[in-house]
Amino acid sequence: MVDKTYIPEGEVAPASQIGATLEALGATIAARREADEASYTHRLLAGNVDSVLKKVMEEAGEVALAAKDVEGWATSSLAAAVALQAAGDGAAVADAADEPLSVQLPPEYGEAVDHLRYEAADVVYHLLVVLERYGISLDEFAAELNNRMTEEERPAGAVRLHGEYVRRGK
């Protein structure tokens, strides 16, 4: 997989970008409570709740469709490689059975992965707006995620929710 990230010249990236990025985005979303109506985020925070909830649902659907596109390009490429291998003569096919199958992914596969990443970011943004709207902090959200991991899986020093706040379904 090609690393499509970059670090601006003169800057050093932390070990992981996700925490710093989510914190910055969360702070930006929170600050937009005080913005005017020109701010899309402000309108989602202060307007009719159905608007932001519909966006979460819409974006989640787009993630599902984008993931299906990625899968489609991957499986069609695999099918083409199997067909190409099978089209060879019998001895070559028998010899190739012991070798890993070489699959050439088309440019559309990379484009589909890019689109999936884009749509996933839309879901996360809109989800963070919903959390902010209802006063759920990123630390509280992280604690919920940490509660879903075993002791071995959780990062060292990870926050967790107190038992009385753990709800599993309705």
C-alpha positions in Angstrom: 0.0 0.0 0.0 1.3 3.4 -0.9 1.6 5.9 2.0 -0.4 8.9 0.7 0.4 11.1 3.8 3.0 13.8 3.9 4.6 16.0 6.5 5.2 19.7 5.7 8.9 20.5 5.4 10.4 21.5 8.8 7.7 19.8 10.8 8.0 16.5 12.7 4.9 14.2 13.0 4.0 12.6 16.3 4.0 8.8 16.4 0.3 8.9 15.4 -1.8 11.7 13.9 -5.2 10.5 14.9 -5.3 11.8 18.5 -4.0 15.2 17.7 -6.2 15.5 14.6 -9.4 14.4 16.4 -8.6 16.8 19.3 -8.1 19.7 16.9 -11.3 18.9 15.0 -13.2 18.5 18.2 -12.0 21.9 19.4 -12.9 23.5 16.0 -16.4 22.0 16.2 -16.9 23.2 19.8 -15.7 26.7 18.8 -18.2 26.9 16.0 -21.0 27.0 18.6 -20.2 30.7 18.8 -20.0 31.3 15.1 -22.7 32.8 13.0 -25.2 31.2 10.6 -22.7 31.3 7.8 -20.9 28.4 9.5 -22.1 25.0 8.4 -21.0 23.5 11.6 -22.8 26.1 13.7 -26.0 25.3 11.8 -25.6 21.6 12.5 -25.0 22.3 16.2 -27.8 24.8 16.7 -30.3 23.9 14.1 -32.9 21.2 13.8 -31.4 17.9 15.1 -32.8 16.0 12.2 -30.3 17.9 9.9 -27.2 16.5 11.5 -28.7 13.1 12.2 -29.6 12.8 8.5 -26.1 13.7 7.6 -24.6 11.0 9.8 -26.9 8.5 8.2 -26.2 9.8 4.7 -22.5 9.7 5.1 -22.5 6.3 6.7 -24.4 5.0 3.7 -21.8 6.6 1.4 -19.0 4.8 3.4 -20.8 1.5 2.8 -21.2 2.2 -0.9 -17.5 3.4 -1.2 -16.3 0.2 0.6 -18.4 -1.9 -1.9 -16.6 -0.1 -4.7 -13.2 -0.9 -3.3 -14.3 -4.5 -2.9 -15.6 -4.7 -6.4 -12.4 -3.4 -7.9 -10.4 -5.9 -5.7 -12.5 -8.9 -6.6 -12.7 -8.1 -10.3 -8.9 -7.8 -10.4 -8.5 -11.1 -8.5 -11.0 -12.8 -10.9 -9.1 -11.4 -13.9 -5.8 -12.7 -12.5 -7.3 -16.2 -11.9 -8.7 -16.2 -15.4 -5.4 -15.2 -16.9 -3.6 -17.9 -14.9 -6.2 -20.5 -15.9 -5.8 -19.5 -19.6 -2.2 -20.7 -19.6 -1.3 -24.3 -20.6 -2.0 -27.1 -18.2 1.6 -27.5 -17.0 2.1 -23.8 -16.4 -1.2 -23.7 -14.4 -0.1 -26.7 -12.3 3.3 -25.0 -11.6 1.6 -21.7 -10.9 -0.6 -23.3 -8.2 2.4 -23.3 -5.8 3.2 -19.7 -6.6 1.4 -16.7 -5.1 -1.1 -15.2 -7.5 0.0 -11.9 -8.9 -2.8 -9.4 -9.0 -2.4 -6.1 -10.8 -4.9 -3.6 -9.3 -6.2 -1.0 -11.7 -6.0 2.7 -11.0 -9.7 2.7 -10.3 -9.0 0.6 -7.2 -6.8 3.4 -5.7 -9.4 5.9 -6.7 -12.0 3.9 -4.9 -9.8 3.6 -1.7 -9.3 7.4 -1.9 -13.1 7.9 -2.1 -13.7 5.5 0.9 -11.2 7.5 3.0 -13.0 10.8 2.0 -16.4 9.4 2.9 -15.1 8.0 6.2 -13.8 11.4 7.2 -17.3 12.8 6.5 -18.8 10.3 8.9 -16.3 11.1 11.6 -16.8 14.8 11.2 -20.6 14.6 11.4 -20.4 12.1 14.3 -18.2 14.5 16.2 -20.7 17.3 15.6 -23.4 15.0 17.1 -21.2 14.2 20.1 -20.5 18.0 20.7 -24.2 18.8 20.3 -25.0 16.5 23.2 -22.0 17.4 25.4 -20.0 14.1 24.9 -16.3 15.0 25.1 -13.7 13.2 23.0 -12.2 11.9 26.3 -15.6 10.4 27.2 -15.9 8.9 23.7 -12.4 7.5 24.0 -13.3 6.0 27.4 -16.3 4.3 25.8 -14.1 2.8 23.0 -11.5 1.8 25.6 -14.2 -0.1 27.6 -14.8 -2.3 24.5 -11.2 -3.6 24.6 -9.6 -6.2 26.8 -6.9 -5.2 29.2 -4.3 -6.5 26.7 -5.7 -4.4 23.9 -6.2 -1.1 25.7 -3.3 1.4 25.5 -1.4 2.0 28.7 -3.1 4.5 30.9 -6.2 4.5 28.8 -9.3 6.2 30.4 -12.4 4.1 30.9 -15.9 4.7 31.9 -17.1 4.0 35.5 -19.3 1.0 35.5 -22.5 2.9 36.2 -22.1 4.8 32.9 -21.6 1.6 30.7 -24.7 1.0 28.7 -24.9 -1.9 26.3 -27.9 -1.2 24.1 -31.3 -0.1 25.3 
